[in-house]
Amino acid sequence: MASLADASAKDRPDEESRYKEWFALWRLTDLELWPDIPGRDACDIRAMTRQKGTAHEHQIIAATDDLGSMVGIGMLDLPQRDNRHSMGIDIRVHPEHRRRGAGRTIVNDAVRWAREDGRTKLSSFLEVPTGPVASHPSGPFARSQGFEATLFGNRRHLQLPVEPELLARLNGEVTQARGADEYRTMTFIAPWPEEYLEDQCEMQRRMSTDQPSGDALNEEEVWDASRVAETDDLLIAQEPTKLVAVAQHIASGRLVAFTEIVVSETRPTEAWQWQTLVLAQHRGHRLGLAVKVANLAFLSTVMPTARRVITGNAQENAPMIEVNDALGFEVVATGTYWQMSLNPPGSPSYKPTSRLRCIGRVVRHATVATSVSWLQKLAGG
């Protein structure tokens, strides 16, 4: 994938305007699917691309036409400490430039990059509202590029505030669950208290293996104090508020379940449900419901501006779907996890990819200090 790291200063376009052009296309394609939910903002993406951590590296890329205008963009996610067989990609093409090869160009360059980095899988995920899902072009495009659907899920929305009577009834179910008196729930705003570092790491390890992934080669993630610190630093840079509810096993003092909700100051009506997990040996006590009810109550106190909680579940994750149904979440979209198998350079079946003539100029943001493109600067690095 072409880098502009070696371009002379006089050949570089105006950096800030080019980033604004990149993000404008990102925002346009978000609003195309979700007109009332802006999604990530510029601060989120800048923070991700600026971070020089050891767990993940994020790159932003763009395909331009022969006039230099961006017609397609993407963001790459490259795991560094584990799951190095895989690279994730989010592909966006301007509505007026679709079916002209921009998306294919971005995929081809991503494939080249992944192969050169020793990756054997390229993955992508997209949620499409339930109305246009059958006719949406993403499926035919993904299959034409060699992707296969490996996991299906649904996006769900919960309108706020939740009726107090419903929360009271669900709280009653929690207190009547088997062994309920062996646990208690606690809430706090991230970062996690340092005393629970090992519990946090263990639950993140289990999160990486217990949740459906759509990747048969998925590895357990490496979680330790340094990775937690990197995650906390990214959260600070992105500037949201993360609300956490945990369940503690009273006898041992260990945390055995958690859930997270994130709200951005720039989008105070949107609450994004992140991870939820109950350790396997503590399931069957309604702890998933317990922590979610506790965090919704916490949300109403800390962020009363929130009017909707957004979450997603793999269709095979029946226990969590049951919890979300009880809370009143409604299905609004179908999500598909796509994956492509890559042949490494030098293998008999390896075929080099090629760029299209009119859209061939691809630029990228590099986070490595010795290879800095103009997109690193405009992303704030």
N, C-alpha and C positions, 0 to 999 in steps of 0.2 A: 504494500500500500504506500502510495507516494507520500513522502514527508517533505515539508517545506523548510526543514531545519537548516538546510544549507543555502536557502535562497538569500540573495542580497537584500538589504533593507529597502532599496529603491524598488525592488520587484514585489514587495509584500503589500497586499491591500490594507486598507485601514482596518486595524485589528478589532477595535470595539464595534464598528459597524458590521463587520463580518460575523461577530458573535451574536449580535442582535438579529442578524438575518437568520442565523442557524436557529436561535431560540424561537424566533417568530414562526418558523416552520414547525418546530416542535409543538408550540402552543396551538397553532392552527389545526394540526392533526389531532391533538387532544380534544379541542372543542368540537371538531367535526363529529366525533363519537359521543362526547359528553358535553353538550352545550352549556350546562349549568355547573360543571365541575372542572375548573381549570387544570387540575392536576399539578405536577411538579412546577416549581417556579425557577427562575434563573439562579437563585441562591442555592437551591438544592443541587443542581447539576454542576455549578461551579465548584461547590464543596467536594463533590464526588471526584471530579477530574483533577482538582488541586491536591487531593490527599496522596501523600507518598507513603502509604502504609505497606504492610507485608502480607495482608490477607487478600486484597483485591486491588486491581488496577482498572480504571475506567478510561476509555478513550472516546472522543467524539469525532465523527467523520462526516464528510459531505461530498456529494457528487454535484458537479456544476455543468451547465451547458456551455456551448461554445462562446457565449457572451460573458461567462464568468458568474452567472446567477446560480444560486443553489436551487436544485430541483429535487434533491433527495438528501436525507440525512440519516445518521444512525448513531447509536451509542453502544459501545462494546464493554462487556464485563469479563475480565480475565482473572479467574482465581489464581492465587500465587502460592498459598501454603498447602492446599489440598485441592482435589478435583481439577488438577492441571490438565486432565484429558479434554476438558470442555471449555468452550468460550460462548458467552451469551451475546446476542445481538438484538437490538430494537431498531426496526427499519421504518422510516417514514418517507413518503413521497408526496410532493405537492399535488393536490387534486387536479390541477390543470396540466400536469406533466406525467400522468400515469399512462401505463401501457406504451411507453417509449423507451424502456430499457434502464431507467434510473435505478429502480429497485434491484434489477438483475446485476447492474454494475456494482452496487454496494455489496450485494451478497458475494459476487465473484472476488472482490478485493478482500472481504472478510474471510472467505475461504482460503485465499492465498496467505493472508496474515496468520490464520490459525494453523495452517500446515507448517509454515516456516517456524512457528513457535512450538511445534511438536504436539499440537492439539489434534484429537481424533474425533471430536464431536462439536458441532455447531448447533446451538439451541436458541429458540425464540419463544416468546409467549405473547398472546394477544387476547384481549377480552372484547367481544362484540355485543352490543345491546341485543336483547332477545328478538326485537322486531326484525332488523335486517340481517340477522345472523345467517339465514339460509342463502341469501343472495350476495353476501359480502365477498369481495374479490380476494381476501387474504388467503382463504383455503386453496383455491385453484393456483394462486401465485406460489404459495409455499410448496405445494406438491410439484409444480413445474420446475422448481429449483432443486428438488431432491430431498425436501424435508418430509418427514413422516410424523403423524400425530401420535404421541405416546402417552398423553394424559389429558383428561377433560375435567373442567371444573365450572363453577358458577360464581359470578359476582353477586353479592347480596347487599342491600341497603336497609338500614334501620332508621326510621324517622324519629326524631327527638322532639320533645322529651318523651321518654317512656312513661306510660301510665303508672303512677305510684302503686296502684292496686296490683298491677302485674308484677312489679318488682317485689312487693310484699309477699305475694303468693309464691313466687319462685324462691324467695328467701326461706319461706316455710318449708319448701321441698328440700332445700339444702340442709336445714337444721334437723329434718327428719330422716336424712339419708343414713345408711348403715355406717357406723363408726364416726358420725359427724363430730362427736365430742373429742375426737383424737386430733382435730385440726382447727386452725384458726386462720382467718384471712387478714392481710395487711395491705395497705396502699401507700405509695410514695411517688414522687416525681423523680425520674432518672436524672443523674446516674444512680445506679444501685448502691446501697450502703456497702462499704468495703468489707464488712464482716461476712457478707454473703457471696463473696467473690467465687469461691469454689462451687457453691450451689448454682450460681449463675452460669459458670462454665460448663458444669455437668448438664444442665438443662439445655444449653445451646448445643452441646454435642448430641444429645438425644433428639433435639429438634431437627438436626441435620440428617438423621437417619430414620426417625419415626414417621415424619410427615411424607406423604406420597410425593415423589420427585419427578417421575417420568423419565428418569435416567437410570438404566440398569447398572451403570458403572459408578453410581453415586457413592462417594466415600464419606466417612465420618469426618466432620470438620475439626480442625485443630483449634481449641479454645483455651487460652491462658490469659494471664494478667495483661500482657502486651496487646493481645487482640481486643480485649475489653476496652483498654485505654484508647485504641484506635477508633473503636466504635463510638466511644464517648466523645472523642475529639471531633468526629464527623458530625455527630448530633449537634454539638455546640456550633459548628460552622454553618450547619443548615438552619439553625435557629428555631426549631419547633419545640413544643413541650411534649414530653413523653410521659404518660401516666402508666404506672405499673401496679398491678394487683398480684399478690402471691398468696399461696397457701402454705402454711408451716405445719409440719408434723410436730406436735407439741412435745412428745416424749423424747425425740431425738434432737429437736431444734432445727432440723434441716428443712429447707424450702423444697417443696415437691411439685409445685404447679405454679404457673405464671401466665399472665396475659398482658398485652401492651396496647395502648391507644395513643396515637400521635396527632397533635393539632398544630398547625402552623399559624403564626401571628398574622401572616398575610392572607390566610384563608380560614378565618376563625369559625366559619359555619361548617367546615368539613372536618370530620374526625375519622382517621384511618386506623382500622383495627389491624395491628400487626400480628405478631406471633402469639399463639396460645398452646400450652403443653401441660400435660399431666404425666409425671413419670409412671412407667408401666406398673411398677409394684404398688402404686397408690391409686390406681384406677378403680372405679366401682363405688366411689363415695360422693359423686356429684361435685367433684372439685373443679371440673371445667366450668360448670354452671356457677359455682360459688365465686370463682375469681372474676368471671365476666360480669355477674351482677354487681359485685363490689366495685369493679372499675367503672361501670356505667353510673353508679351512684357518685363515685369520685369525680367523674367527668362533669356531671351536672353541677357540682360545687365549684370545681376549679375552672372549667370552661363552659359557662352557661350559654355562651353564644353558639355552641355547636348545635346544628339542626339535623345532622345526618351522620351515621356511622357507616363506613364503607369497608367491606371485607370480602374475602374470597375463600372458597373451599373446593378441594378436589372432590369430584362426584363420588369417589370411593370412601371418603372420610365420613362415614355415617354417624359416628358419635358426635363430632363437632357440628354436623348439619343439624342433628337433633337439638343440640343446645341452641343454635342460632334460630331454628324454627320456634322454639319455646319463647325466645326473646322477642320475636316478631320480625326478624329479618325477612326480606322478600327478594326472590331471584330477579335480577334485572339484566343479566348478561351471561353469555357462555364463553368460557375461556378455554383456549387450546394451547398445550405445550407442544411445540414442534422441535424435532431433532433431526440433524443430518449427520450421517457417518462420513468421515473424511479419510481418504487414503494418504498416508504421509509421503513426502517427496522421496523418490527412489523406489517406491513399491511398483510392481508390475502394472497395477490398475490406476496409477496416478496419472491424471490429466491436468496440465496447467490450465488455469482460467485466464480469460482475456477480457480487456475492457472494451466498451463500445467507443467508437471514434468520437462521437459528439459529446459524450458525457464523461470522458476518460479522466478528467482532472479530479483527483480525490485528495482531500487534505485531512490531516488528523491532528488531534491533540495528544502530545506525548508527555507523560509524567516523569520520564527519566531525565535527570538533570543534564546528561550529556547529549541529549537529542531533543532539543526544544524547538517546536514549530511555533508559528505565530498564533495558533489557536491556544497554546498554553497561556500565552500572555493575555489574550482577550478573555480567557476563562478566569483570569485573576491570579495565575500562578506566578 
